[in-house]
């Protein structure tokens, strides 16, 4: 693993997935998050298959417990976070 750790929210597909790919290609350990753990795992497996250092985690940015839980888990595992890309969006019924 590298000393540089990034987390990308809403990364199960699209722009978030591509951001994960590009950060990992630059040598970072990337935490790929999505609300649905199975989708996160599938996306991460795709990038791992390309030889990239990507780890899947579940995260619901609209849920304080989910955010705090993942923050504590990452602090325990890595101690530091170098990059945060908040790609996730929460639907607002305006």
Secondary structure, DSSP 8 states (H G I E B T S, - for coil): --S-EEEEES-SSHHHHHHHHHHHHTT-EEEEEESSHHHHHHHHHHHHTTT--EEEEE--TT-HHHHHHHHHHHHHHHS---EEEE--------
